[in-house]
Amino acid sequence: MLRNTPFGGTPTYKLLLGFGLCSLGGAMLYAYFKNRADDEEEQDSNNRRQASRSAAQTQEQKPQKEVCLKIVVENEHVPLIMGRGGSNIKLIEEKTTAKIRLRDKDSGHKFCDITGVPDAVKAARVLLIKEIERAPLVKVELQVPQRLINKLNTRGGELIQEIRGSSLAKLSIDLNGRNGKAKITIVGNQKQVNIARKMLDDQIEEDEELRRSVEEVEQRREPRRSPTNSVASSSMYSSQTSLSSHTQPRDKLMASKGEGKPMEVYVSAVASPSKFWVQLVGPQSKKLDSMVQEMTNYYSSAENRAKHVLSAPYIGQIVAAVFKFDEKWYRAEIVDIMPNQYNPQEQVIDLYFVDYGDSEYISPADICELRTDFLTLRFQAVECFLANVKSTIQTEPITWQKSSIAKFEELTEVAHWRKLIARVVTYKERPKSTTAVHSAAKEGTPLPGMELFDPAEGAEVNIGDLMITHGFALPLDDSYPVRSRSSTPSSNSDSTIEELCVSNPVTPLTPHSPMSMSTDAEIISQAEDAHLAQQMEHLQHKLNGNNISKVNPVKLSATDLENGNNNHTTNGGTTL
């Protein structure tokens, strides 16, 4: 096949030898270049690893930059940091290689400069703080009034927890301190104790300021009515129809039931032991008096009254009204507007005084629009009922005799601003009234039932027990233990609304009052008749001289009698 090619004359073995040599040479060349490439790649890898190690060694040999941390320490902690002869400082410096230097900051503090690499500075700071925390424990005992403990324990002990959290000190309370006071023990280092004591001192000062304010209120407040003028033509529906009874003080009273804490109150108005009003004693008491004085000064001016003429009064409106017994101006709510049947051009307005709980029938000429800034203070009157008692009238346990009401007014010193201790122990739903305006808005609002205590002669006298002991009331439950005197307000009460409606077949007790009870009742009755005549004369004058002797502005329905609403509310008296 190679005859006609240039290799035709070449022997065959030579050709085979040539081809074999060429193939072997190519294979050798391929192997050579491949091994060379692998050697170059390995060399490059070795060079990179060596360069990396060299860079790391160079970086390790480069010194870290030093930093300086400055902290402030109190002078009393300096001995703890220094140690005897500066031994603590030297030990910390040896352990961390950091340098520590102290210098003055002010009369009570020093700067502590820690210098070194970041890790050493951090370690030195931790050791210094541990030395400071090893400060010796200090124990301080404070004698404080019991009322301050009640304040500290309100809202689940919120104030105590705040003091503990801010000071990091341990606080413990012992109610059985010396001289009737409570003892607070503070344990911690000196700084922690100082912080806790400062916070407690602030609370004590605030409590003393409150006490002084309350004493000032009690000294300056005048009775809203004199004892001889205990009855007025007041509305029986006011507390039921008034939307203003949904107040913060009422919510505070209801909240105190869950906490089981007593509260200081004034009884400001009474319809009966089953229906009376209280004001909570506190900073708001002085604010209320200041507001009443400002309202009186403002509305006593005819020019100012002309700016606030009430042209179209409406039910539920909050107005300013003059109280005819002291000629002062107060906040009130219009709960009804009734026409004068003898003079269609005139009206009679039924007012509920939202800060006191009493009610009055009044002429439109004696009310004005309320200046809006007089609404900043929340309404103060809270409607309540006396827990664990019922009327001596067997068939109507919530309808009370005049003598029982008079005794309750006497014991509570209604509207004479005597401070009493109250504890909410139960509640009941507000009675429904089909005739009352806005009655639907009041449904479901609970009325607090409370025990009242008179803090007399170092002991607390249970007013409900006194009413029962003297025959002016019956125990709601036959098993109810009567305690005429009690060192602490009782919390044992399981009264419910169902029990409040029970009429047990118990023979009414004869009141064990002094022998002059019948004479006192006659005197009270005469005073009531005289005062009622005075009110009729006043109202007749306001209604342009019309004869109002035949007017009966209060008419009771069968529903009202069933609900026990035939009590006319007054400050210091009622009429049945």
C-alpha atoms as one frame of an Amber mdcrd trajectory, in Angstrom:
protein
   0.000   0.000   0.000   3.078   2.206   0.308   4.456   1.402  -3.133   3.255
   4.545  -4.827   4.315   6.864  -1.829   7.679   8.419  -0.931   8.152   5.573
   1.542   7.792   2.948  -1.170  11.542   2.203  -1.327  11.956   2.115   2.468
  12.091  -1.194   4.161   9.054  -2.050   6.245  10.891  -2.598   9.518  12.390
   0.848   9.265   8.994   2.368   8.901   7.664   0.498  11.908  10.647   1.557
  13.928  10.154   5.215  12.987   6.484   5.239  13.912   7.239   3.589  17.226
   9.933   6.110  18.043   7.575   9.011  17.258   4.838   7.666  19.544   7.274
   7.091  22.385   8.721  10.549  22.004   5.244  12.146  22.129   4.354  10.215
  25.224   7.559  11.259  26.920   7.042  14.881  25.985   3.457  14.778  27.392
   4.646  13.221  30.633   7.396  15.819  30.966   5.186  18.872  30.489   2.478
  17.454  32.772   4.895  16.839  35.631   6.300  20.325  35.153   2.851  21.934
  35.450   2.092  19.957  38.626   5.375  21.033  40.157   4.678  24.707  39.434
   1.171  24.518  40.970   2.463  22.844  44.126   5.156  25.444  44.429   2.617
  28.259  44.164   0.477  26.653  46.902   3.472  26.308  49.179   4.377  29.929
  48.588   0.873  31.082  49.498   0.811  29.059  52.733   4.165  30.354  53.733
   3.104  33.939  53.024  -0.013  33.473  55.142   2.020  32.119  58.067   4.409
  34.972  57.778   1.568  37.523  57.861   0.027  35.874  60.933   3.341  35.888
  62.733   3.827  39.516  61.836   0.344  40.386  63.169   0.977  38.492  66.397
   4.144  40.348  66.929   2.336  43.753  66.494   1.311  45.149  69.980  -2.417
  45.866  70.747  -3.426  49.473  71.294  -3.945  50.360  74.955  -7.211  51.906
  76.174  -8.172  53.776  79.327 -11.482  53.163  81.108 -12.653  55.741  83.644
 -15.194  54.765  86.318 -16.508  56.737  89.303 -16.396  55.247  92.793 -17.595
  56.630  96.109 -15.036  57.544  98.723 -16.434  54.952 101.121 -15.586  52.218
  98.595 -11.955  53.322  98.081 -10.605  51.293 101.046 -12.285  48.188  99.613
 -10.589  48.743  96.254  -7.177  49.574  97.711  -6.960  46.884 100.367  -4.411
  46.992 103.166  -1.350  48.774 101.872  -2.770  48.718  98.334  -2.681  44.913
  98.242  -5.947  44.601  96.277  -4.788  47.009  93.576  -1.466  45.168  93.207
  -3.168  41.766  92.995  -5.610  42.925  90.322  -2.795  44.481  88.290  -0.790
  41.246  88.438  -3.743  39.128  87.362  -4.835  41.331  84.476  -1.648  43.284
  83.521  -3.814  46.427  83.628  -2.738  49.573  85.489  -5.118  51.164  88.043
  -4.894  54.753  89.293  -7.206  56.716  91.623  -7.667  60.485  91.462 -10.092
  62.983  93.012 -13.374  63.881  91.357 -15.221  65.777  94.086 -15.699  65.682
  97.842 -17.589  62.390  97.746 -16.206  60.532  94.724 -12.991  59.543  92.967
 -12.080  58.614  89.404 -10.638  55.147  88.916  -8.600  54.985  85.684  -7.942
  51.480  84.313  -5.316  51.404  81.557  -4.226  48.468  79.414  -5.223  46.338
  76.476  -9.021  45.915  76.068  -9.152  42.394  77.492  -7.060  43.336  80.506
  -9.146  46.465  81.201 -12.355  44.468  81.032 -11.046  41.844  83.444  -9.785
  44.497  85.891 -13.157  46.267  85.888 -14.965  43.013  86.782 -12.592  42.392
  89.713 -12.992  45.957  90.989 -16.810  45.710  90.958 -16.611  42.450  92.880
 -14.521  44.168  95.540 -17.051  47.008  95.800 -19.935  44.569  96.125 -18.178
  42.988  99.082 -19.035  46.100 101.106 -20.263  45.276 104.625 -24.043  44.976
 105.082 -25.863  47.752 106.914 -29.164  47.270 108.752 -31.495  50.205 109.457
 -34.881  50.099 111.213 -37.503  52.824 110.762 -40.686  53.378 112.781 -43.419
  54.668 110.461 -47.189  55.331 110.801 -49.533  52.466 109.976 -51.217  54.578
 107.311 -47.913  54.732 105.416 -47.795  50.921 105.345 -51.313  50.876 103.907
 -50.122  53.266 101.214 -47.007  51.212 100.422 -49.048  48.010 100.128 -51.688
  49.409  97.769 -51.896  48.091  94.197 -50.162  44.857  95.144 -47.260  46.555
  96.932 -46.246  48.538  93.866 -44.370  51.216  95.848 -42.439  48.644  97.901
 -41.388  46.844  94.740 -40.264  50.138  93.205 -38.087  50.956  96.244 -36.562
  47.482  96.236 -35.876  47.594  92.513 -34.297  51.071  92.560 -32.128  50.591
  95.650 -31.403  46.833  95.427 -31.838  46.775  99.215 -33.975  44.247 101.058
 -37.058  45.629 102.813 -39.221  43.850 105.384 -42.290  45.188 107.197 -43.391
  44.374 110.744 -46.841  45.753 111.600 -46.206  45.344 115.349 -43.764  48.169
 115.925 -43.436  50.397 118.982 -46.127  52.870 120.038 -48.642  51.503 117.572
 -46.372  52.158 114.605 -45.059  49.755 111.997 -41.384  48.869 111.610 -39.550
  48.816 108.263 -36.163  47.067 108.194 -33.696  47.936 105.393 -30.699  45.666
 104.733 -27.951  46.249 102.146 -24.651  48.023 101.678 -24.464  51.655 102.685
 -25.307  52.985  99.229 -28.331  50.693  98.835 -29.613  51.579 102.302 -29.189
  55.309 101.632 -31.207  55.104  98.408 -34.006  53.081 100.032 -34.152  55.408
 103.020 -34.305  58.494 100.806 -37.234  57.020  98.878 -39.017  56.095 102.124
 -38.385  59.567 103.557 -40.024  61.050 100.460 -43.083  58.853 101.039 -43.188
  59.827 104.721 -42.994  63.516 103.840 -45.767  63.081 101.277 -47.866  61.285
 103.905 -47.265  64.070 106.438 -48.246  66.668 103.852 -51.448  64.729 103.222
 -52.154  64.529 106.946 -51.680  68.284 107.333 -53.978  68.916 104.369 -56.675
  66.671 105.855 -56.402  68.392 109.230 -56.747  71.738 107.490 -59.844  70.496
 105.669 -61.412  69.224 108.901 -60.705  72.509 110.671 -61.990  74.787 107.911
 -64.951  72.837 106.592 -68.298  73.886 107.953 -71.194  71.438 108.364 -73.346
  71.487 105.248 -76.437  71.614 107.457 -77.034  72.245 111.120 -78.435  69.333
 113.166 -81.761  71.145 113.630 -82.163  71.620 109.875 -81.854  67.960 109.030
 -84.621  67.624 106.463 -85.068  69.252 103.097 -87.262  68.770 100.082 -84.858
  66.489  98.264 -85.242  64.043  95.461 -85.361  60.305  96.080 -84.359  59.451
  92.520 -81.197  61.487  92.231 -78.607  58.820  92.939 -80.382  56.341  90.672
 -80.722  58.595  87.665 -77.430  60.432  88.036 -74.881  59.323  85.481 -72.124
  61.035  87.469 -71.924  58.267  90.058 -69.569  56.376  87.691 -66.555  58.052
  89.282 -62.949  57.227  90.007 -63.509  57.285  93.814 -66.189  54.576  93.430
 -63.786  52.459  91.365 -61.114  52.964  94.005 -63.489  51.767  96.723 -64.403
  48.688  94.696 -60.718  47.967  94.074 -60.022  48.167  97.800 -62.344  45.184
  98.324 -59.945  42.925  96.458 -56.948  44.339  98.358 -58.734  44.062 101.715
 -57.343  47.438 102.801 -59.204  49.961 104.996 -59.682  53.486 103.694 -60.402
  56.808 105.384 -63.722  58.416 104.422 -66.158  61.171 105.337 -69.869  60.387
 105.342 -71.236  63.323 103.356 -74.940  62.443 102.985 -77.377  59.869 104.363
 -80.710  58.551 103.171 -80.540  55.472 105.395 -77.947  52.877 106.449 -78.832
  51.127 103.190 -78.117  54.227 101.149 -75.524  56.843 102.024 -72.629  58.676
 100.400 -68.970  58.997 101.317 -65.984  61.040 100.207 -62.523  59.478 100.201
 -60.067  61.343 102.420 -56.998  62.457 100.523 -55.420  65.288  98.528 -58.676
  65.652  96.593 -60.408  66.821  99.805 -58.424  70.047  99.853 -58.801  70.424
  96.099 -62.574  70.156  96.467 -62.676  72.864  99.136 -60.510  75.152  97.020
 -62.775  74.583  94.014 -65.935  75.320  96.037 -64.383  78.551  97.324 -63.388
  79.578  93.803 -66.857  78.758  92.444 -68.495  80.755  95.236 -66.275  83.777
  94.601 -66.979  83.597  90.866 -70.723  82.974  90.822 -71.416  85.440  93.647
 -70.857  88.162  91.072 -74.040  89.109  89.195 -71.896  90.030  86.210 -70.404
  86.530  86.064 -73.791  84.859  86.517 -75.052  86.860  83.557 -72.343  85.256
  81.419 -73.571  81.762  82.326 -77.345  82.034  82.194 -78.892  78.596  81.726
 -81.381  79.148  78.935 -82.288  75.539  78.085 -81.464  73.124  80.920 -81.585
  69.411  80.156 -81.493  66.210  82.169 -77.937  65.005  82.775 -76.417  68.471
  82.473 -73.704  69.367  85.006 -74.342  72.864  86.332 -73.283  75.266  89.076
 -75.911  75.638  91.797 -76.159  77.672  94.968 -76.818  75.669  98.111 -79.319
  77.728 100.063 -78.147  76.561 103.492 -74.676  78.105 103.224 -75.043  80.281
 100.087 -72.053  78.555  98.487 -71.887  77.295  94.926 -71.370  73.631  94.100
 -71.343  71.285  91.120 -74.623  69.479  90.539 -76.349  67.325  87.943 -79.871
  67.919  86.669 -81.740  64.662  87.167 -85.284  65.876  86.535 -87.162  68.949
  85.341 -90.706  69.270  86.605 -93.324  71.893  85.642 -95.036  73.921  88.309
 -98.679  72.940  87.986 -99.771  76.281  89.416 -97.602  78.363  87.123 -96.852
  76.724  83.738 -94.266  79.422  83.058 -92.065  78.176  85.915 -90.182  74.925
  86.481 -88.762  73.045  89.433 -85.370  71.382  88.881 -84.237  68.307  90.784
 -80.485  68.539  91.452 -78.002  65.926  92.629 -74.851  67.430  94.168 -72.181
  65.227  92.624 -69.499  65.866  95.256 -71.661  65.307  98.337 -74.523  62.979
  97.377 -77.430  65.065  98.643 -80.217  66.415  96.450 -82.405  69.502  96.290
 -85.415  70.852  94.470 -84.391  74.268  93.241 -85.551  77.112  91.052 -83.886
  77.576  87.648 -82.863  81.055  88.832 -80.418  79.459  91.300 -78.388  77.506
  88.749 -75.900  78.553  86.069 -73.836  76.974  83.358 -70.693  75.398  84.810
 -67.396  76.875  83.750 -65.502  74.107  81.978 -62.374  74.347  84.142 -64.481
  73.361  87.157 -64.826  69.881  85.651 -61.148  68.964  86.050 -61.660  67.478
  89.534 -63.483  64.142  89.481 -66.841  63.890  91.233 -66.272  62.932  94.864
 -69.547  61.419  96.196 -69.721  57.607  96.224 -73.000  55.840  97.026 -72.642
  52.928  99.477 -74.604  50.767 101.910 -73.781  49.508 105.397 -72.842  45.841
 105.212 -74.106  43.060 107.488 -77.141  44.959 108.830 -80.815  45.334 107.947
 -83.763  47.334 109.175 -85.709  46.450 112.324 -88.889  46.568 110.234 -89.585
  42.884 109.766 -91.494  43.087 106.502 -89.214  45.674 104.830 -85.558  45.031
 105.719 -84.257  47.994 103.701 -86.884  50.531 104.845 -85.621  52.183 108.001
 -87.325  53.886 110.929 -86.602  57.558 111.544 -84.936  56.787 114.866 -82.558
  54.313 113.221 -81.618  56.803 110.530 -81.077  59.519 113.128 -78.833  57.185
 115.143 -76.782  56.315 112.055 -76.373  60.021 111.273 -75.282  60.619 114.853
 -72.697  57.826 114.831 -71.236  58.847 111.458 -71.525  62.605 112.153 -72.799
  63.028 108.625 -71.555  66.152 106.801 -69.607  67.203 109.912 -66.414  65.814
 108.366 -65.427  63.295 110.992 -62.891  60.864 109.605 -64.018  57.228 109.667
 -62.370  53.986 108.598 -64.170  52.056 105.840 -63.593  48.600 104.478 -65.495
  47.338 101.443 -66.556  43.759 102.195 -69.286  43.116  99.656 -71.347  44.700
  96.909 -74.790  44.509  95.363 -76.340  45.448  92.067 -78.101  48.781  91.882
 -81.898  48.437  92.278 -83.752  48.784  89.001 -86.270  51.554  88.640 -88.825
  51.587  85.863 -89.657  55.235  86.462 -86.178  56.632  86.750 -84.770  58.540
  83.819 -81.603  56.964  82.368 -82.105  53.923  84.592 -80.810  51.663  81.830
 -77.486  53.470  81.909 -77.118  52.639  85.580 -77.932  48.940  85.406 -75.065
  46.638  86.270 -73.207  49.295  88.297 -72.331  47.640  91.622 -72.833  49.476
  94.899 -70.079  48.895  97.473 -71.135  47.548 100.855 -68.811  48.606 103.640
 -68.162  48.266 107.318 -67.593  51.617 109.032 -65.328  52.081 112.056 -64.988
  55.082 114.351 -61.302  55.356 115.378 -62.032  56.495 118.933 -59.780  56.160
 121.997 -57.153  54.127 120.190 -59.638  51.421 119.170 -61.913  51.160 116.165
 -65.600  50.944 116.997 -67.730  49.087 114.461 -70.693  51.367 113.734 -72.797
  48.516 112.345 -72.270  46.560 115.553 -73.308  49.595 117.610 -76.489  49.924
 115.564 -77.307  46.275 116.301 -76.310  46.423 119.982 -78.523  49.446 120.650
 -81.479  47.965 118.793 -81.450  50.301 115.791 -80.639  47.513 113.311 -80.741
  43.747 112.974 -77.869  41.547 111.833 -78.234  40.561 108.224 -77.366  37.003
 109.186 -78.353  35.523 112.555 -74.872  34.002 112.842 -73.182  37.376 112.328
 -70.888  38.016 115.354 -71.528  41.413 116.921 -68.296  43.179 117.884 -68.959
  46.491 119.564 -65.224  47.233 119.708 -62.562  45.945 117.390 -58.848  46.554
 117.215 -58.842  46.087 113.452 -61.562  46.341 110.832 -63.234  43.035 110.237
 -62.856  41.304 106.913 -65.251  38.441 107.725 -68.253  39.049 105.553 -70.005
  36.839 103.071 -72.998  39.065 102.444 -74.536  38.820  99.008 -77.314  40.561
  97.181 -79.577  37.598  97.840 -79.061  37.976 101.579 -79.830  41.673 101.350
 -83.305  40.819 100.089 -84.112  38.151 102.685 -86.767  38.940 105.253 -86.321
  36.578 108.191 -89.296  36.125 110.541 -87.552  37.822 113.439 -89.461  39.993
 115.864 -88.210  43.588 115.607 -86.096  44.690 118.523 -87.144  47.603 120.670
 -84.445  50.277 120.510 -82.454  50.337 123.757 -81.931  54.076 123.587 -82.008
  56.440 126.561 -85.318  57.222 128.239 -85.498  60.481 126.350 -85.822  58.661
 123.015 -89.498  59.507 122.641 -88.813  63.109 123.568 -85.893  63.245 121.101
 -88.111  61.829 118.379 -90.694  64.523 119.032 -88.023  67.217 118.918 -86.683
  65.812 115.638 -90.199  65.669 114.211 -90.880  69.278 115.217 -87.595  70.382
 113.665 -88.470  68.526 110.486 -91.893  70.171 110.284 -90.432  73.618 110.887
 -87.706  73.141 108.311 -90.106  71.727 105.755 -92.303  74.796 106.182 -89.219
  76.951 105.669 -88.408  75.118 102.455 -91.956  75.477 101.172 -91.803  79.193
 101.887 -88.480  79.476 100.052 -89.756  77.560  97.039 -92.979  79.583  97.008
 -90.909  82.762  96.892 -88.940  81.396  93.946 -92.148  80.553  92.107 -93.468
  84.108  92.095 -95.554  83.804  95.235 -97.760  80.945  94.040 -99.341  78.836
  96.742 -97.252  75.684  96.820 -98.622  74.219 100.020-100.698  71.813  97.959
 -97.817  70.768  95.714 -96.443  67.269  96.274 -93.411  67.103  93.983 -92.494
  63.581  95.130 -94.898  60.766  94.288 -93.952  57.198  95.022 -94.869  54.360
  92.732 -95.309  50.765  93.811 -91.973  49.937  92.205 -90.254  52.653  94.216
 -91.659  51.278  97.456 -90.491  47.786  96.553 -87.000  49.095  95.824 -86.899
  50.990  99.086 -86.467  54.342  97.364 -88.781  56.252  99.645 -85.831  57.789
 101.449 -85.251  61.478 100.768 -81.574  62.183 100.746 -80.069  64.955 102.824
 -76.846  65.969 104.442 -77.623  65.097 107.989 -81.182  63.849 107.658 -83.924
  62.081 105.725 -87.643  62.116 105.378 -89.730  58.999 104.877
